[in-house]
């Protein structure tokens, strides 16, 4: 993520899983992108990045650079708490 240092920010609450966009590598440098969480079950969060992107497409482009030895990456909007 060193290449995206300027886009990295701190941690904050996330919106529910139904707002997620899931990205999974297909192999050969291509990716499968779908709306919603990866699975409808309890999930284990191994770690997370908060990135500042101008739109979902930019966030997906950055997320595709995260190493995915197994599993995948969900992209979710940040919840604004008042």
Number of C-alpha atoms within 10 A of each C-alpha: 13 7 8 11 9 10 15 14 11 9 11 12 10 15 13 13 19 12 15 19 19 22 22 18 18 10 8 6 7 10 13 10 15 13 14 17 20 19 9 9 7 6 10 6 6 5 5 11 15 17 21 16 14 8 9 13 10 12 18 18 11 17 20 17 11 12 11 13 7 8 10 15 22 21 23 20 18 15 11 9 6 3
